[in-house]
Amino acid sequence: MIRTPDGPAPAPAPGPTRPDHPTRPDHPAPAGDLAPAEHPARYEHPALPGELRWRRPRGADQARVLAVLDDWWGGFGGEAGSRQRALLLPRLFFQHFADTSVLGEAADGRLTAFLIAFRSAAQPDAAYIHFVGVDPALRRRGVAAGLYRWLFAQAAADGARRVEAITSPGNATSVAFHTALGFRIIPGQRTVDGVDVQVDVQVDYDGPGLHRIAFTRPLTHADTSPASAG
């Protein structure tokens, strides 16, 4: 019995009987998936290429994303790399971080690009870009940069003051991409496993032997302006 300072709490009013097995929020509705508000205006940003259709990810999109990872990454890392990529994208990201993520499709419905990001719960002034993928056929057309600029705009408008991301050491293309978008490398170590490296590395960042390069980028009001999309 619940008690209040003045004595026992009144009995609750009769209500509907709870089912023996309540529906979990991650179980799809009869239509096939949850149907959250799509916020279409949120995806009408000039940084996102207009020839693609952009929308809020749904739980059911996880399987579609996992299905293209090996192809988009060219089988990088073999079987171990494939497992690691899949483990980085559990369904929860598509359910609980959808408002800070975006998914792109071609006119025929084919998946073409996605960005998974979230606002930090421990550091509310920070947004974190967790995973980004672009169909190889669309690379070097500004799609990845557009995804990042979209996230900059949403995060800045929602009150975040910085964006963080990581990449693997030795990925010079990723380092150049991030620095071109205004990220700076967070200071770390210049010697990894006894070898001198050219950039600061966070040793064992994701576990023993899983070194990473960490980036941070400040957000300003200018990031919410359409002019910043170019």
N, C-alpha and C positions, 0 to 999 in steps of 0.2 A: 504493500500500500504506500502511495506517495503521501508524504506529510507536508503540511505548510506550517508556518509559525503559529497559526491559530488552531491547529488541529488537523485531522485527516482531510485530505483533499476530497472534494465531491467526486462522486463516480462520474466517469465520462458519459456523455450522451451516446445513446445507441448509434451505431454507424454500420457501414457495410462490413461484412465478415471478411477477414483477411484470408487470402487463398493459402492453401497448404504450401504451395511453392510459388512465392512471389516472382513476378517476371523480372529478370535481371535487366538493367539498362542496356547491357551490350547484346541482349538477344534481339534479333530483328523482329520488327512488327510483321503482321501477316502480309503486308505489301512487299516485304523483302528487306527492309532496312528502316532505321529511324528516319524521321522526316523533320529535321530541325529547320529553323528559319534560314534561308539561303543568303540573306543580306546581299542581293545582287549588285547594289550600288557600290559595295565594298570592292568589287572586282572590276569595276569600270575605271581603271587607272591607266593613264597614258603609257606607263612603263611596260604594261603587259601587251604583247603583240595582238593587234585587233583581229588577225585572221584566225586566232584560236579562241575557243570558248573557255572561259575561266569560271570556276565555281568553288564552293566550299567542299572540302573532302567529306566523305561519309565512311562509316565503318566498313561497308562492303567494298570500298576502293582499295583496302589493304591488299586483298588477294591480287588485284589487277597490278598494283605496284610491284609486289613481290615477283610476279610473273615476268616482268621486263628487266629486272635488275641485272641478271647475268648478261643479257644481250647488250644493255646499255653500257655496262662496265667492261664489255669485251672479255668476260670470263676472268677478269683480273684476280689473281690470288688463288685460282683453282677452286677446289671444293671447299677449302678452309675459308677463302675469301667470300665465297657464295654464302656459306653459313653465317659468317660474321655480318654481312650486309643484311641478311634476313632478320637476324636477331636485333638489329638496330631499329627495326620498324615493326614492333608489335601493334596489334589492332588498337590499343589504347591511344596511340598518337592520333589516329583518324577519328576517334570518338571524342576525346577530351581536350584536344588542342586544335580543333578544326577552325575556330574563329581566327587563329593566327597562322593558318596554313592555307595553301591554295593549290588547285589542281587544274591542269590545262588539257583540253581535248581538241582533236581535229573535228572538222565538220561531220565526218563519218563516225564520230564517237571514239576514235582511237586515242589512247592515252599518249600525251606528248611531253608533258613536263609536270613536275610537282615540287613544292617546297613545304617542309614540315618545320614549324617553329613554335615557340611558346614564350610566354611572359614568365620570368623567374618568380617563384613564390617566395624564395628566401631573399632575393634582391629585387624588389619590385621596380626599381629604376632600370632594370636590364631586360632585354629580349634576347633569346638564344636561337640561332639557326641550327637546327639539328641535322637535317638531311635535305639535299637538293638533287634532283635528277632531271636531265633533259635528253630527249630522243636524239641519238647521234646525228640523225638527218637534219636536225634543226640547230646544231651547234654552230658557233661563230656567226650567229644572227642576232645576238643580244638578248636571247631568251633568259639565260641564267642571270645576267645583270638586271634584267627587268624584274625577275622574281625577287631579287635582293632589294631593289628600289621600292617595289611594292611593300615589302615587309618594313623597310625603313619608314615609309609613309604611314602605315598602319600603327606601328609601334610608337612613333613620335606623336601621332594624333591621340593615342591612348595614354600618353604621359611618360613613356619610357625615355630614358636619357642616353642609353647606349645599347649597342648590339654586340653580341659575342658569337664566335664561331671557332672551330678547330679544323685542322687538316693533318695529314700524315707527313712526317719529315721526308724530304726528298721529292715531294710533289711540287716541283718548281712552278708548274702551270697554275696550280691552286694558289700558291703564295702570290704570284703575279696578279692573278684575278682579284684576290682580296685586297691587296695593297692599292690596286688601281681604283677600287671602289671606296678608298679612304680608310681602310682598316690599318691598324698598326700591330706589329707583332709584340706580344707581351713578353717582357724579359724572362729568360730562362737560362739554360746551360748551353755552352758552345762545344762541350765534349760529351759525346754519347757513345757508350760502350767502348771507351778508349780511343774514339776517333773524333778528330776535330770536324765541326760542321760549320756551315756558312751562316746559319740563322739560329736564333734562340729556340731551344727545344724544351718542352716540359717532359722530363724523363719519367717514365712509368705513369704517365697521366691517367691512362685508362686501365692500368694493371701492369704487372711485371712484363717488361719488354714492349709494352704498347705506348710508345712515345708519341707525342703530339706537338704540333705548333698551334699556339693559341692566339687568337686575334680579338681586338676590341675596336669599336668605332663609335665615336660620339654621335648623338642625334641632336638635331636642331630644328627649329620651326621651319627652316628652309626645306627640310626633307618632306614636309607635308605639301609643298608647292608643286603643281604640275611641271614647273620649269625644271625641277630636280630629276624628272624622269628621263631626261635625255643623257 
